[in-house]
């Protein structure tokens, strides 16, 4: 009899553990390189999801080599895959445009919520003799590989007549700050929400300058204007005019409605608290949904309907 009771108790305990494990939803969040502000944002989101769900949602943050990789993996990842990317890449993937290959799976990508925009930073040593982007001719720059920042820098330099005039040093962006401090390069380009951690790190150990676009350059750069206020970075006291690009968090149609709803609701309800820790969250507003691509996940759409958010027809 005692043996039967013991076995019954063990079975009950195993059932309880299974029930608890079943209630826990695990999500993979593909973000950016660990040195970027977007990786820090991902960590904040993971913490907010765990706290907001009472531990029912566990988000694992994965480092990424860039937004292109994030989108490409959406075609083969499991249901609880969340990733960040500029909306423009979603359209390119769905249309089979470079750097993507045609794949019907891209049609299953669904939007969740906007996050802080990508902001271009062109950083140089203060003693590099560079005060304008055109002064970069003949200089050594790190722009990284495969990232939006690298692609945008190449496009802007081409538009400004700097194509083949700047020496791009072929190393990863996470080596940019040490290389700058050790005077191995004149500067680096990076894209991230401001204040960007790697730019803060560079400014903490080196006198730097952030290059600003003049009105003519801004027009040629073909981006949305953004002004980084003076004083954002140590030693950079003047306002800096640059360009920015919207970014969003996406998943796929394979994610169930309840999970997408919980993710979206927890994000918005935890946004104010996150902004209290990092100011880059303060600029995220529901109106930024208009900048997202594709369709909203039905779970996300359910939350926006409940919250009274005006959702653009193109996203429904």
Secondary structure by P-SEA (a helix, b strand, c coil): caaaaaaaaaaaaaaaaaaaaaabbbbbbbbcccccaaaaaaaaaaaaaaaaacccbbbbbbbbccaaaaaaacccccccccccccaaaaaaaaacccccccccccccbbbccccccbbbbbccccccccccccccccbbbbbccccaaaaaaaaaaaaaccccccccccccccaaaaaaaaccccccccccccccaaaaaaaaccbbbbbbbcaaaaaaaccbbbbccccccccccbbbbbbbbbbbbbccccccaaaaaaaaaaaaaaaaaaaaaccccccccccccccccccccaaaaaaaaaaccccccccc
